[in-house]
């Protein structure tokens, strides 16, 4: 949620990474994973970051990694 708040306030990935004490590429990966296209009421598409979407995609990807039996 902190990443979403800071992104909406216009902070860069590097600034967010410094505040959260992690690499800026980690922030970029999270934003890429959690960004989705939504439709406004008038059918106008826009992209937005959602932490829940990022978490769901992360968990789905973790189930698919590792050795296959």
CHARMM-style PDB file with segment names, atoms N, HN, CA, C and O in Angstrom:
ATOM      1  N   UNK     1       0.822  -1.193   0.000  1.00  0.00      PROA
ATOM      2  CA  UNK     1       0.000   0.000   0.000  1.00  0.00      PROA
ATOM      3  C   UNK     1       0.867   1.259   0.000  1.00  0.00      PROA
ATOM      4  O   UNK     1       0.488   2.290  -0.555  1.00  0.00      PROA
ATOM      5  N   UNK     2       2.029   1.155   0.628  1.00  0.00      PROA
ATOM      6  HN  UNK     2       2.337   0.318   1.079  1.00  0.00      PROA
ATOM      7  CA  UNK     2       2.930   2.299   0.691  1.00  0.00      PROA
ATOM      8  C   UNK     2       3.432   2.656  -0.709  1.00  0.00      PROA
ATOM      9  O   UNK     2       3.561   3.833  -1.047  1.00  0.00      PROA
ATOM     10  N   UNK     3       3.712   1.640  -1.512  1.00  0.00      PROA
ATOM     11  HN  UNK     3       3.607   0.684  -1.236  1.00  0.00      PROA
ATOM     12  CA  UNK     3       4.171   1.884  -2.887  1.00  0.00      PROA
ATOM     13  C   UNK     3       3.083   2.610  -3.667  1.00  0.00      PROA
ATOM     14  O   UNK     3       3.377   3.554  -4.400  1.00  0.00      PROA
ATOM     15  N   UNK     4       1.843   2.188  -3.522  1.00  0.00      PROA
ATOM     16  HN  UNK     4       1.605   1.421  -2.927  1.00  0.00      PROA
ATOM     17  CA  UNK     4       0.733   2.827  -4.229  1.00  0.00      PROA
ATOM     18  C   UNK     4       0.591   4.286  -3.810  1.00  0.00      PROA
ATOM     19  O   UNK     4       0.400   5.162  -4.653  1.00  0.00      PROA
ATOM     20  N   UNK     5       0.684   4.543  -2.517  1.00  0.00      PROA
ATOM     21  HN  UNK     5       0.839   3.831  -1.832  1.00  0.00      PROA
ATOM     22  CA  UNK     5       0.526   5.920  -2.015  1.00  0.00      PROA
ATOM     23  C   UNK     5       1.635   6.821  -2.539  1.00  0.00      PROA
ATOM     24  O   UNK     5       1.378   7.933  -3.001  1.00  0.00      PROA
ATOM     25  N   UNK     6       2.869   6.333  -2.465  1.00  0.00      PROA
ATOM     26  HN  UNK     6       3.078   5.430  -2.091  1.00  0.00      PROA
ATOM     27  CA  UNK     6       3.993   7.152  -2.913  1.00  0.00      PROA
ATOM     28  C   UNK     6       3.971   7.361  -4.425  1.00  0.00      PROA
ATOM     29  O   UNK     6       4.334   8.433  -4.908  1.00  0.00      PROA
ATOM     30  N   UNK     7       3.553   6.351  -5.165  1.00  0.00      PROA
ATOM     31  HN  UNK     7       3.259   5.480  -4.772  1.00  0.00      PROA
ATOM     32  CA  UNK     7       3.460   6.482  -6.622  1.00  0.00      PROA
ATOM     33  C   UNK     7       2.407   7.511  -7.007  1.00  0.00      PROA
ATOM     34  O   UNK     7       2.623   8.323  -7.906  1.00  0.00      PROA
ATOM     35  N   UNK     8       1.273   7.475  -6.327  1.00  0.00      PROA
ATOM     36  HN  UNK     8       1.097   6.815  -5.596  1.00  0.00      PROA
ATOM     37  CA  UNK     8       0.203   8.427  -6.630  1.00  0.00      PROA
ATOM     38  C   UNK     8       0.628   9.856  -6.292  1.00  0.00      PROA
ATOM     39  O   UNK     8       0.131  10.807  -6.894  1.00  0.00      PROA
ATOM     40  N   UNK     9       1.548  10.013  -5.331  1.00  0.00      PROA
ATOM     41  HN  UNK     9       1.952   9.240  -4.843  1.00  0.00      PROA
ATOM     42  CA  UNK     9       2.040  11.341  -4.964  1.00  0.00      PROA
ATOM     43  C   UNK     9       3.164  11.810  -5.864  1.00  0.00      PROA
ATOM     44  O   UNK     9       3.707  12.894  -5.654  1.00  0.00      PROA
ATOM     45  N   UNK    10       3.527  11.018  -6.866  1.00  0.00      PROA
ATOM     46  HN  UNK    10       3.086  10.137  -7.037  1.00  0.00      PROA
ATOM     47  CA  UNK    10       4.494  11.449  -7.854  1.00  0.00      PROA
ATOM     48  C   UNK    10       5.947  11.135  -7.541  1.00  0.00      PROA
ATOM     49  O   UNK    10       6.839  11.684  -8.188  1.00  0.00      PROA
ATOM     50  N   UNK    11       6.211  10.276  -6.579  1.00  0.00      PROA
ATOM     51  HN  UNK    11       5.486   9.830  -6.054  1.00  0.00      PROA
ATOM     52  CA  UNK    11       7.588   9.914  -6.252  1.00  0.00      PROA
ATOM     53  C   UNK    11       8.140   8.951  -7.303  1.00  0.00      PROA
ATOM     54  O   UNK    11       7.398   8.159  -7.881  1.00  0.00      PROA
ATOM     55  N   UNK    12       9.441   9.028  -7.540  1.00  0.00      PROA
ATOM     56  HN  UNK    12      10.044   9.672  -7.070  1.00  0.00      PROA
ATOM     57  CA  UNK    12      10.083   8.126  -8.495  1.00  0.00      PROA
ATOM     58  C   UNK    12      10.367   6.787  -7.819  1.00  0.00      PROA
ATOM     59  O   UNK    12      10.292   6.661  -6.597  1.00  0.00      PROA
ATOM     60  N   UNK    13      10.698   5.784  -8.650  1.00  0.00      PROA
ATOM     61  HN  UNK    13      10.759   5.887  -9.643  1.00  0.00      PROA
ATOM     62  CA  UNK    13      11.041   4.464  -8.118  1.00  0.00      PROA
ATOM     63  C   UNK    13      12.254   4.542  -7.190  1.00  0.00      PROA
ATOM     64  O   UNK    13      12.307   3.853  -6.171  1.00  0.00      PROA
ATOM     65  N   UNK    14      13.217   5.375  -7.542  1.00  0.00      PROA
ATOM     66  HN  UNK    14      13.174   5.934  -8.370  1.00  0.00      PROA
ATOM     67  CA  UNK    14      14.413   5.517  -6.708  1.00  0.00      PROA
ATOM     68  C   UNK    14      14.072   6.137  -5.352  1.00  0.00      PROA
ATOM     69  O   UNK    14      14.596   5.703  -4.326  1.00  0.00      PROA
ATOM     70  N   UNK    15      13.207   7.137  -5.339  1.00  0.00      PROA
ATOM     71  HN  UNK    15      12.781   7.490  -6.172  1.00  0.00      PROA
ATOM     72  CA  UNK    15      12.804   7.755  -4.065  1.00  0.00      PROA
ATOM     73  C   UNK    15      12.045   6.754  -3.197  1.00  0.00      PROA
ATOM     74  O   UNK    15      12.272   6.667  -1.990  1.00  0.00      PROA
ATOM     75  N   UNK    16      11.152   6.008  -3.815  1.00  0.00      PROA
ATOM     76  HN  UNK    16      10.967   6.078  -4.796  1.00  0.00      PROA
ATOM     77  CA  UNK    16      10.378   5.005  -3.072  1.00  0.00      PROA
ATOM     78  C   UNK    16      11.309   3.934  -2.523  1.00  0.00      PROA
ATOM     79  O   UNK    16      11.168   3.514  -1.374  1.00  0.00      PROA
ATOM     80  N   UNK    17      12.265   3.489  -3.344  1.00  0.00      PROA
ATOM     81  HN  UNK    17      12.380   3.830  -4.277  1.00  0.00      PROA
ATOM     82  CA  UNK    17      13.221   2.483  -2.905  1.00  0.00      PROA
ATOM     83  C   UNK    17      14.037   2.951  -1.717  1.00  0.00      PROA
ATOM     84  O   UNK    17      14.275   2.179  -0.788  1.00  0.00      PROA
ATOM     85  N   UNK    18      14.470   4.204  -1.730  1.00  0.00      PROA
ATOM     86  HN  UNK    18      14.276   4.831  -2.484  1.00  0.00      PROA
ATOM     87  CA  UNK    18      15.226   4.760  -0.599  1.00  0.00      PROA
ATOM     88  C   UNK    18      14.372   4.776   0.671  1.00  0.00      PROA
ATOM     89  O   UNK    18      14.848   4.424   1.751  1.00  0.00      PROA
ATOM     90  N   UNK    19      13.131   5.180   0.535  1.00  0.00      PROA
ATOM     91  HN  UNK    19      12.744   5.465  -0.342  1.00  0.00      PROA
ATOM     92  CA  UNK    19      12.244   5.250   1.711  1.00  0.00      PROA
ATOM     93  C   UNK    19      11.957   3.867   2.278  1.00  0.00      PROA
ATOM     94  O   UNK    19      11.903   3.690   3.495  1.00  0.00      PROA
ATOM     95  N   UNK    20      11.770   2.883   1.396  1.00  0.00      PROA
ATOM     96  HN  UNK    20      11.814   3.027   0.407  1.00  0.00      PROA
ATOM     97  CA  UNK    20      11.429   1.531   1.843  1.00  0.00      PROA
ATOM     98  C   UNK    20      12.655   0.641   2.024  1.00  0.00      PROA
ATOM     99  O   UNK    20      12.539  -0.530   2.387  1.00  0.00      PROA
ATOM    100  N   UNK    21      13.839   1.216   1.765  1.00  0.00      PROA
ATOM    101  HN  UNK    21      13.933   2.167   1.470  1.00  0.00      PROA
ATOM    102  CA  UNK    21      15.111   0.522   1.908  1.00  0.00      PROA
ATOM    103  C   UNK    21      15.171  -0.752   1.069  1.00  0.00      PROA
ATOM    104  O   UNK    21      15.478  -1.833   1.573  1.00  0.00      PROA
ATOM    105  N   UNK    22      14.874  -0.603  -0.211  1.00  0.00      PROA
ATOM    106  HN  UNK    22      14.624   0.274  -0.620  1.00  0.00      PROA
ATOM    107  CA  UNK    22      15.011  -1.705  -1.164  1.00  0.00      PROA
ATOM    108  C   UNK    22      15.440  -1.114  -2.507  1.00  0.00      PROA
ATOM    109  O   UNK    22      15.458   0.103  -2.687  1.00  0.00      PROA
ATOM    110  N   UNK    23      15.779  -1.986  -3.431  1.00  0.00      PROA
ATOM    111  HN  UNK    23      15.765  -2.975  -3.284  1.00  0.00      PROA
ATOM    112  CA  UNK    23      16.278  -1.539  -4.729  1.00  0.00      PROA
ATOM    113  C   UNK    23      15.165  -0.900  -5.558  1.00  0.00      PROA
ATOM    114  O   UNK    23      14.001  -1.288  -5.465  1.00  0.00      PROA
ATOM    115  N   UNK    24      15.543   0.084  -6.366  1.00  0.00      PROA
ATOM    116  HN  UNK    24      16.489   0.400  -6.442  1.00  0.00      PROA
ATOM    117  CA  UNK    24      14.556   0.746  -7.217  1.00  0.00      PROA
ATOM    118  C   UNK    24      13.969  -0.223  -8.239  1.00  0.00      PROA
ATOM    119  O   UNK    24      12.822  -0.058  -8.654  1.00  0.00      PROA
ATOM    120  N   UNK    25      14.742  -1.237  -8.655  1.00  0.00      PROA
ATOM    121  HN  UNK    25      15.674  -1.371  -8.318  1.00  0.00      PROA
ATOM    122  CA  UNK    25      14.234  -2.217  -9.618  1.00  0.00      PROA
ATOM    123  C   UNK    25      13.143  -3.076  -8.995  1.00  0.00      PROA
ATOM    124  O   UNK    25      12.228  -3.513  -9.694  1.00  0.00      PROA
ATOM    125  N   UNK    26      13.226  -3.325  -7.700  1.00  0.00      PROA
ATOM    126  HN  UNK    26      13.969  -2.970  -7.133  1.00  0.00      PROA
ATOM    127  CA  UNK    26      12.170  -4.056  -7.000  1.00  0.00      PROA
ATOM    128  C   UNK    26      10.863  -3.281  -7.075  1.00  0.00      PROA
ATOM    129  O   UNK    26       9.800  -3.867  -7.282  1.00  0.00      PROA
ATOM    130  N   UNK    27      10.939  -1.977  -6.908  1.00  0.00      PROA
ATOM    131  HN  UNK    27      11.803  -1.501  -6.740  1.00  0.00      PROA
ATOM    132  CA  UNK    27       9.754  -1.124  -6.995  1.00  0.00      PROA
ATOM    133  C   UNK    27       9.198  -1.160  -8.419  1.00  0.00      PROA
ATOM    134  O   UNK    27       7.987  -1.256  -8.615  1.00  0.00      PROA
ATOM    135  N   UNK    28      10.092  -1.083  -9.412  1.00  0.00      PROA
ATOM    136  HN  UNK    28      11.076  -1.005  -9.253  1.00  0.00      PROA
ATOM    137  CA  UNK    28       9.654  -1.121 -10.813  1.00  0.00      PROA
ATOM    138  C   UNK    28       8.969  -2.445 -11.127  1.00  0.00      PROA
ATOM    139  O   UNK    28       7.947  -2.469 -11.812  1.00  0.00      PROA
ATOM    140  N   UNK    29       9.527  -3.544 -10.628  1.00  0.00      PROA
ATOM    141  HN  UNK    29      10.357  -3.524 -10.071  1.00  0.00      PROA
ATOM    142  CA  UNK    29       8.917  -4.860 -10.858  1.00  0.00      PROA
ATOM    143  C   UNK    29       7.538  -4.946 -10.218  1.00  0.00      PROA
ATOM    144  O   UNK    29       6.602  -5.472 -10.820  1.00  0.00      PROA
ATOM    145  N   UNK    30       7.413  -4.430  -9.000  1.00  0.00      PROA
ATOM    146  HN  UNK    30       8.174  -4.002  -8.512  1.00  0.00      PROA
ATOM    147  CA  UNK    30       6.116  -4.460  -8.311  1.00  0.00      PROA
ATOM    148  C   UNK    30       5.083  -3.616  -9.038  1.00  0.00      PROA
ATOM    149  O   UNK    30       3.929  -4.023  -9.173  1.00  0.00      PROA
ATOM    150  N   UNK    31       5.492  -2.444  -9.508  1.00  0.00      PROA
ATOM    151  HN  UNK    31       6.429  -2.114  -9.398  1.00  0.00      PROA
ATOM    152  CA  UNK    31       4.556  -1.587 -10.244  1.00  0.00      PROA
ATOM    153  C   UNK    31       4.134  -2.259 -11.554  1.00  0.00      PROA
ATOM    154  O   UNK    31       2.971  -2.185 -11.949  1.00  0.00      PROA
ATOM    155  N   UNK    32       5.071  -2.903 -12.210  1.00  0.00      PROA
ATOM    156  HN  UNK    32       6.016  -2.963 -11.888  1.00  0.00      PROA
ATOM    157  CA  UNK    32       4.761  -3.599 -13.463  1.00  0.00      PROA
ATOM    158  C   UNK    32       3.790  -4.760 -13.205  1.00  0.00      PROA
ATOM    159  O   UNK    32       2.860  -4.987 -13.980  1.00  0.00      PROA
ATOM    160  N   UNK    33       4.020  -5.487 -12.113  1.00  0.00      PROA
ATOM    161  HN  UNK    33       4.775  -5.303 -11.484  1.00  0.00      PROA
ATOM    162  CA  UNK    33       3.194  -6.643 -11.781  1.00  0.00      PROA
ATOM    163  C   UNK    33       1.787  -6.230 -11.368  1.00  0.00      PROA
ATOM    164  O   UNK    33       0.821  -6.922 -11.690  1.00  0.00      PROA
ATOM    165  N   UNK    34       1.657  -5.109 -10.659  1.00  0.00      PROA
ATOM    166  HN  UNK    34       2.441  -4.547 -10.397  1.00  0.00      PROA
ATOM    167  CA  UNK    34       0.361  -4.722 -10.110  1.00  0.00      PROA
ATOM    168  C   UNK    34      -0.411  -3.707 -10.927  1.00  0.00      PROA
ATOM    169  O   UNK    34      -1.497  -3.294 -10.518  1.00  0.00      PROA
ATOM    170  N   UNK    35       0.118  -3.287 -12.080  1.00  0.00      PROA
ATOM    171  HN  UNK    35       1.000  -3.622 -12.413  1.00  0.00      PROA
ATOM    172  CA  UNK    35      -0.574  -2.307 -12.901  1.00  0.00      PROA
ATOM    173  C   UNK    35      -1.512  -3.018 -13.862  1.00  0.00      PROA
ATOM    174  O   UNK    35      -1.126  -3.979 -14.527  1.00  0.00      PROA
ATOM    175  N   UNK    36      -2.731  -2.543 -13.928  1.00  0.00      PROA
ATOM    176  HN  UNK    36      -3.044  -1.763 -13.387  1.00  0.00      PROA
ATOM    177  CA  UNK    36      -3.738  -3.153 -14.786  1.00  0.00      PROA
ATOM    178  C   UNK    36      -4.541  -2.067 -15.485  1.00  0.00      PROA
ATOM    179  O   UNK    36      -4.551  -0.915 -15.050  1.00  0.00      PROA
ATOM    180  N   UNK    37      -5.206  -2.433 -16.561  1.00  0.00      PROA
ATOM    181  HN  UNK    37      -5.198  -3.368 -16.915  1.00  0.00      PROA
ATOM    182  CA  UNK    37      -6.034  -1.498 -17.312  1.00  0.00      PROA
ATOM    183  C   UNK    37      -7.470  -1.582 -16.803  1.00  0.00      PROA
ATOM    184  O   UNK    37      -8.031  -2.670 -16.674  1.00  0.00      PROA
ATOM    185  N   UNK    38      -8.048  -0.439 -16.520  1.00  0.00      PROA
ATOM    186  HN  UNK    38      -7.593   0.445 -16.625  1.00  0.00      PROA
ATOM    187  CA  UNK    38      -9.427  -0.336 -16.046  1.00  0.00      PROA
ATOM    188  C   UNK    38     -10.232   0.488 -17.043  1.00  0.00      PROA
ATOM    189  O   UNK    38      -9.668   1.218 -17.857  1.00  0.00      PROA
ATOM    190  N   UNK    39     -11.542   0.366 -16.974  1.00  0.00      PROA
ATOM    191  HN  UNK    39     -12.000  -0.227 -16.313  1.00  0.00      PROA
ATOM    192  CA  UNK    39     -12.422   1.173 -17.820  1.00  0.00      PROA
ATOM    193  C   UNK    39     -13.194   2.151 -16.943  1.00  0.00      PROA
ATOM    194  O   UNK    39     -13.807   1.758 -15.950  1.00  0.00      PROA
ATOM    195  N   UNK    40     -13.160   3.416 -17.316  1.00  0.00      PROA
ATOM    196  HN  UNK    40     -12.662   3.735 -18.123  1.00  0.00      PROA
ATOM    197  CA  UNK    40     -13.977   4.412 -16.618  1.00  0.00      PROA
ATOM    198  C   UNK    40     -15.418   4.253 -17.068  1.00  0.00      PROA
ATOM    199  O   UNK    40     -15.701   3.451 -17.958  1.00  0.00      PROA
ATOM    200  N   UNK    41     -16.316   4.991 -16.480  1.00  0.00      PROA
ATOM    201  HN  UNK    41     -16.086   5.642 -15.757  1.00  0.00      PROA
ATOM    202  CA  UNK    41     -17.735   4.896 -16.778  1.00  0.00      PROA
ATOM    203  C   UNK    41     -18.030   5.121 -18.251  1.00  0.00      PROA
ATOM    204  O   UNK    41     -18.901   4.456 -18.812  1.00  0.00      PROA
ATOM    205  N   UNK    42     -17.335   6.028 -18.875  1.00  0.00      PROA
ATOM    206  HN  UNK    42     -16.627   6.568 -18.420  1.00  0.00      PROA
ATOM    207  CA  UNK    42     -17.558   6.320 -20.286  1.00  0.00      PROA
ATOM    208  C   UNK    42     -16.776   5.413 -21.217  1.00  0.00      PROA
ATOM    209  O   UNK    42     -16.583   5.742 -22.387  1.00  0.00      PROA
ATOM    210  N   UNK    43     -16.320   4.260 -20.705  1.00  0.00      PROA
ATOM    211  HN  UNK    43     -16.477   3.993 -19.754  1.00  0.00      PROA
ATOM    212  CA  UNK    43     -15.554   3.295 -21.494  1.00  0.00      PROA
ATOM    213  C   UNK    43     -14.184   3.807 -21.922  1.00  0.00      PROA
ATOM    214  O   UNK    43     -13.644   3.365 -22.936  1.00  0.00      PROA
ATOM    215  N   UNK    44     -13.625   4.727 -21.162  1.00  0.00      PROA
ATOM    216  HN  UNK    44     -14.064   5.086 -20.338  1.00  0.00      PROA
ATOM    217  CA  UNK    44     -12.293   5.235 -21.441  1.00  0.00      PROA
ATOM    218  C   UNK    44     -11.290   4.405 -20.641  1.00  0.00      PROA
ATOM    219  O   UNK    44     -11.365   4.381 -19.413  1.00  0.00      PROA
ATOM    220  N   UNK    45     -10.357   3.728 -21.306  1.00  0.00      PROA
ATOM    221  HN  UNK    45     -10.296   3.748 -22.304  1.00  0.00      PROA
ATOM    222  CA  UNK    45      -9.389   2.911 -20.561  1.00  0.00      PROA
ATOM    223  C   UNK    45      -8.304   3.764 -19.895  1.00  0.00      PROA
ATOM    224  O   UNK    45      -7.893   4.793 -20.431  1.00  0.00      PROA
ATOM    225  N   UNK    46      -7.858   3.327 -18.740  1.00  0.00      PROA
ATOM    226  HN  UNK    46      -8.192   2.491 -18.305  1.00  0.00      PROA
ATOM    227  CA  UNK    46      -6.737   3.955 -18.035  1.00  0.00      PROA
ATOM    228  C   UNK    46      -6.003   2.864 -17.271  1.00  0.00      PROA
ATOM    229  O   UNK    46      -6.576   1.816 -16.974  1.00  0.00      PROA
ATOM    230  N   UNK    47      -4.749   3.104 -16.957  1.00  0.00      PROA
ATOM    231  HN  UNK    47      -4.284   3.955 -17.199  1.00  0.00      PROA
ATOM    232  CA  UNK    47      -3.978   2.132 -16.191  1.00  0.00      PROA
ATOM    233  C   UNK    47      -3.797   2.641 -14.774  1.00  0.00      PROA
ATOM    234  O   UNK    47      -3.653   3.842 -14.541  1.00  0.00      PROA
ATOM    235  N   UNK    48      -3.806   1.710 -13.831  1.00  0.00      PROA
ATOM    236  HN  UNK    48      -3.923   0.735 -14.020  1.00  0.00      PROA
ATOM    237  CA  UNK    48      -3.639   2.064 -12.429  1.00  0.00      PROA
ATOM    238  C   UNK    48      -2.967   0.912 -11.699  1.00  0.00      PROA
ATOM    239  O   UNK    48      -3.110  -0.247 -12.089  1.00  0.00      PROA
ATOM    240  N   UNK    49      -2.243   1.231 -10.651  1.00  0.00      PROA
ATOM    241  HN  UNK    49      -2.128   2.173 -10.335  1.00  0.00      PROA
ATOM    242  CA  UNK    49      -1.575   0.227  -9.827  1.00  0.00      PROA
ATOM    243  C   UNK    49      -2.480  -0.153  -8.668  1.00  0.00      PROA
ATOM    244  O   UNK    49      -3.058   0.710  -8.006  1.00  0.00      PROA
ATOM    245  N   UNK    50      -2.596  -1.457  -8.428  1.00  0.00      PROA
ATOM    246  HN  UNK    50      -2.127  -2.158  -8.966  1.00  0.00      PROA
ATOM    247  CA  UNK    50      -3.370  -1.974  -7.306  1.00  0.00      PROA
ATOM    248  C   UNK    50      -2.504  -2.985  -6.564  1.00  0.00      PROA
ATOM    249  O   UNK    50      -2.043  -3.957  -7.162  1.00  0.00      PROA
ATOM    250  N   UNK    51      -2.279  -2.771  -5.283  1.00  0.00      PROA
ATOM    251  HN  UNK    51      -2.654  -1.981  -4.797  1.00  0.00      PROA
ATOM    252  CA  UNK    51      -1.439  -3.665  -4.495  1.00  0.00      PROA
ATOM    253  C   UNK    51      -2.022  -5.076  -4.449  1.00  0.00      PROA
ATOM    254  O   UNK    51      -1.273  -6.053  -4.469  1.00  0.00      PROA
ATOM    255  N   UNK    52      -3.338  -5.194  -4.389  1.00  0.00      PROA
ATOM    256  HN  UNK    52      -3.947  -4.400  -4.373  1.00  0.00      PROA
ATOM    257  CA  UNK    52      -3.980  -6.506  -4.328  1.00  0.00      PROA
ATOM    258  C   UNK    52      -3.721  -7.301  -5.605  1.00  0.00      PROA
ATOM    259  O   UNK    52      -3.503  -8.512  -5.553  1.00  0.00      PROA
ATOM    260  N   UNK    53      -3.745  -6.624  -6.746  1.00  0.00      PROA
ATOM    261  HN  UNK    53      -3.922  -5.641  -6.788  1.00  0.00      PROA
ATOM    262  CA  UNK    53      -3.471  -7.279  -8.020  1.00  0.00      PROA
ATOM    263  C   UNK    53      -2.032  -7.766  -8.052  1.00  0.00      PROA
ATOM    264  O   UNK    53      -1.768  -8.895  -8.468  1.00  0.00      PROA
ATOM    265  N   UNK    54      -1.112  -6.936  -7.624  1.00  0.00      PROA
ATOM    266  HN  UNK    54      -1.326  -6.019  -7.287  1.00  0.00      PROA
ATOM    267  CA  UNK    54       0.291  -7.322  -7.582  1.00  0.00      PROA
ATOM    268  C   UNK    54       0.520  -8.530  -6.693  1.00  0.00      PROA
ATOM    269  O   UNK    54       1.283  -9.428  -7.051  1.00  0.00      PROA
ATOM    270  N   UNK    55      -0.129  -8.563  -5.543  1.00  0.00      PROA
ATOM    271  HN  UNK    55      -0.748  -7.833  -5.252  1.00  0.00      PROA
ATOM    272  CA  UNK    55       0.012  -9.691  -4.619  1.00  0.00      PROA
ATOM    273  C   UNK    55      -0.573 -10.958  -5.211  1.00  0.00      PROA
ATOM    274  O   UNK    55       0.028 -12.025  -5.086  1.00  0.00      PROA
ATOM    275  N   UNK    56      -1.727 -10.870  -5.850  1.00  0.00      PROA
ATOM    276  HN  UNK    56      -2.215 -10.003  -5.951  1.00  0.00      PROA
ATOM    277  CA  UNK    56      -2.361 -12.044  -6.449  1.00  0.00      PROA
ATOM    278  C   UNK    56      -1.491 -12.617  -7.569  1.00  0.00      PROA
ATOM    279  O   UNK    56      -1.344 -13.835  -7.674  1.00  0.00      PROA
ATOM    280  N   UNK    57      -0.925 -11.767  -8.393  1.00  0.00      PROA
ATOM    281  HN  UNK    57      -1.044 -10.778  -8.308  1.00  0.00      PROA
ATOM    282  CA  UNK    57      -0.069 -12.229  -9.480  1.00  0.00      PROA
ATOM    283  C   UNK    57       1.214 -12.833  -8.920  1.00  0.00      PROA
ATOM    284  O   UNK    57       1.696 -13.843  -9.432  1.00  0.00      PROA
ATOM    285  N   UNK    58       1.769 -12.227  -7.879  1.00  0.00      PROA
ATOM    286  HN  UNK    58       1.377 -11.406  -7.463  1.00  0.00      PROA
ATOM    287  CA  UNK    58       2.959 -12.774  -7.228  1.00  0.00      PROA
ATOM    288  C   UNK    58       2.693 -14.186  -6.724  1.00  0.00      PROA
ATOM    289  O   UNK    58       3.490 -15.092  -6.968  1.00  0.00      PROA
ATOM    290  N   UNK    59       1.583 -14.378  -6.026  1.00  0.00      PROA
ATOM    291  HN  UNK    59       0.936 -13.642  -5.828  1.00  0.00      PROA
ATOM    292  CA  UNK    59       1.260 -15.698  -5.474  1.00  0.00      PROA
ATOM    293  C   UNK    59       1.014 -16.718  -6.579  1.00  0.00      PROA
ATOM    294  O   UNK    59       1.416 -17.873  -6.444  1.00  0.00      PROA
ATOM    295  N   UNK    60       0.363 -16.317  -7.667  1.00  0.00      PROA
ATOM    296  HN  UNK    60       0.037 -15.378  -7.776  1.00  0.00      PROA
ATOM    297  CA  UNK    60       0.148 -17.218  -8.801  1.00  0.00      PROA
ATOM    298  C   UNK    60       1.482 -17.637  -9.420  1.00  0.00      PROA
ATOM    299  O   UNK    60       1.684 -18.807  -9.746  1.00  0.00      PROA
ATOM    300  N   UNK    61       2.388 -16.672  -9.579  1.00  0.00      PROA
ATOM    301  HN  UNK    61       2.224 -15.721  -9.315  1.00  0.00      PROA
ATOM    302  CA  UNK    61       3.699 -16.976 -10.146  1.00  0.00      PROA
ATOM    303  C   UNK    61       4.508 -17.891  -9.247  1.00  0.00      PROA
ATOM    304  O   UNK    61       5.222 -18.764  -9.740  1.00  0.00      PROA
ATOM    305  N   UNK    62       4.410 -17.710  -7.930  1.00  0.00      PROA
ATOM    306  HN  UNK    62       3.830 -17.001  -7.529  1.00  0.00      PROA
ATOM    307  CA  UNK    62       5.147 -18.564  -6.994  1.00  0.00      PROA
ATOM    308  C   UNK    62       4.676 -20.002  -7.058  1.00  0.00      PROA
ATOM    309  O   UNK    62       5.478 -20.919  -6.877  1.00  0.00      PROA
ATOM    310  N   UNK    63       3.396 -20.222  -7.311  1.00  0.00      PROA
ATOM    311  HN  UNK    63       2.745 -19.477  -7.458  1.00  0.00      PROA
ATOM    312  CA  UNK    63       2.879 -21.597  -7.434  1.00  0.00      PROA
ATOM    313  C   UNK    63       3.430 -22.276  -8.675  1.00  0.00      PROA
ATOM    314  O   UNK    63       3.567 -23.500  -8.699  1.00  0.00      PROA
ATOM    315  N   UNK    64       3.748 -21.506  -9.703  1.00  0.00      PROA
ATOM    316  HN  UNK    64       3.637 -20.512  -9.683  1.00  0.00      PROA
ATOM    317  CA  UNK    64       4.201 -22.075 -10.961  1.00  0.00      PROA
ATOM    318  C   UNK    64       5.715 -22.249 -11.030  1.00  0.00      PROA
ATOM    319  O   UNK    64       6.212 -22.848 -11.984  1.00  0.00      PROA
ATOM    320  N   UNK    65       6.461 -21.745 -10.049  1.00  0.00      PROA
ATOM    321  HN  UNK    65       6.057 -21.259  -9.274  1.00  0.00      PROA
ATOM    322  CA  UNK    65       7.923 -21.851 -10.114  1.00  0.00      PROA
ATOM    323  C   UNK    65       8.394 -23.102  -9.383  1.00  0.00      PROA
ATOM    324  O   UNK    65       7.630 -23.729  -8.650  1.00  0.00      PROA
ATOM    325  N   UNK    66       9.633 -23.449  -9.584  1.00  0.00      PROA
ATOM    326  HN  UNK    66      10.254 -22.939 -10.180  1.00  0.00      PROA
ATOM    327  CA  UNK    66      10.222 -24.583  -8.893  1.00  0.00      PROA
ATOM    328  C   UNK    66      10.181 -25.836  -9.755  1.00  0.00      PROA
ATOM    329  O   UNK    66       9.709 -25.821 -10.892  1.00  0.00      PROA
ATOM    330  N   UNK    67      10.685 -26.914  -9.183  1.00  0.00      PROA
ATOM    331  HN  UNK    67      11.068 -26.927  -8.259  1.00  0.00      PROA
ATOM    332  CA  UNK    67      10.757 -28.188  -9.897  1.00  0.00      PROA
ATOM    333  C   UNK    67       9.359 -28.784 -10.092  1.00  0.00      PROA
ATOM    334  O   UNK    67       8.515 -28.758  -9.196  1.00  0.00      PROA
ATOM    335  N   UNK    68       9.155 -29.307 -11.267  1.00  0.00      PROA
ATOM    336  HN  UNK    68       9.841 -29.328 -11.995  1.00  0.00      PROA
ATOM    337  CA  UNK    68       7.873 -29.948 -11.581  1.00  0.00      PROA
ATOM    338  C   UNK    68       7.999 -31.445 -11.285  1.00  0.00      PROA
ATOM    339  O   UNK    68       9.037 -32.048 -11.558  1.00  0.00      PROA
ATOM    340  N   UNK    69       6.965 -32.029 -10.739  1.00  0.00      PROA
ATOM    341  HN  UNK    69       6.122 -31.539 -10.518  1.00  0.00      PROA
ATOM    342  CA  UNK    69       7.018 -33.461 -10.441  1.00  0.00      PROA
ATOM    343  C   UNK    69       6.471 -34.290 -11.570  1.00  0.00      PROA
ATOM    344  OT1 UNK    69       6.443 -35.518 -11.478  1.00  0.00      PROA
TER     345      UNK     69
END
